[in-house]
Amino acid sequence: MRLNWVCRMGKIMLLLILSLGACSEEKEGELCFVGDSLVAGWDVKDAFPTWIVRNDGVSGAKLEEIATWNLNYQDKNVVMLIGTNNLGGKLFNDATRQEFITDFVDEYKRTIEGLAPRRVFVISILPRNREIDNPHINDYIKELNFALSQMVETLNYGVFLDVYDDFAYEDKMNMNYSLDGLHLNDLGYNILNVRLSKEL
């Protein structure tokens, strides 16, 4: 009951923030969201009413698949949240972890450049909290996020939105914000809405 009330208040606060922004500066153009199930489940139309929004999230998607989707994002504002489905294999091996991180970040940069956006907002990979996960997975996610942040800094049109700590509790996904330790509930999406709205 209390969680539902908190979710409702969060939505009200977000709408107030967005409406104040709309009064002072009219937002124009398209805001394109691309990623995996975290994007697919994001009600971006309701969250960003002053933008023409497009949601190209696909459940189960991996980073390297985006290049095959033939997306037309040239000169548009793009929000990217992807990477959790890429975690595994070489990332969990001490001997190959750095190679995985380097390859992943290089692929991310190529993907962004292929989309040719006007601006890109890269959201950090979120912490996880599932029994089947590698016990060190969130340490590896933090390493990946650091490398991603450094890459985005090299783009004069890029913004890295580090939300890891917003979702973490005892270095795992805070279950108040998640349905299952991976996917977000309304309160979790409200955090993304507020953090992203401050950057737009």
Stockholm file with secondary structure:
# STOCKHOLM 1.0

chainA/1-200         MRLNWVCRMGKIMLLLILSLGACSEEKEGELCFVGDSLVAGWDVKDAFPTWIVRNDGVSGAKLEEIATWNLNYQDKNVVMLIGTNNLGGKLFNDATRQEFITDFVDEYKRTIEGLAPRRVFVISILPRNREIDNPHINDYIKELNFALSQMVETLNYGVFLDVYDDFAYEDKMNMNYSLDGLHLNDLGYNILNVRLSKEL
#=GR chainA/1-200 SS CHHHHHHHHHHHHHHHHHHHHHHHSCCCSEEEEEESHHHHTCCHHHHCTTSEEEEEECTTCCGGGGGGSCCCCTTSEEEEECCGGGCSGGGGCTTTHHHHHHHHHHHHHHHHHHHCCSEEEEECCCCCCCTTSCTTHHHHHHHHHHHHHHHHHTCTTEEEECCHHHHEETTEECGGGBSSSSSBCHHHHHHHHHHHHTTC
#=GC SS_cons         CHHHHHHHHHHHHHHHHHHHHHHHSCCCSEEEEEESHHHHTCCHHHHCTTSEEEEEECTTCCGGGGGGSCCCCTTSEEEEECCGGGCSGGGGCTTTHHHHHHHHHHHHHHHHHHHCCSEEEEECCCCCCCTTSCTTHHHHHHHHHHHHHHHHHTCTTEEEECCHHHHEETTEECGGGBSSSSSBCHHHHHHHHHHHHTTC
//
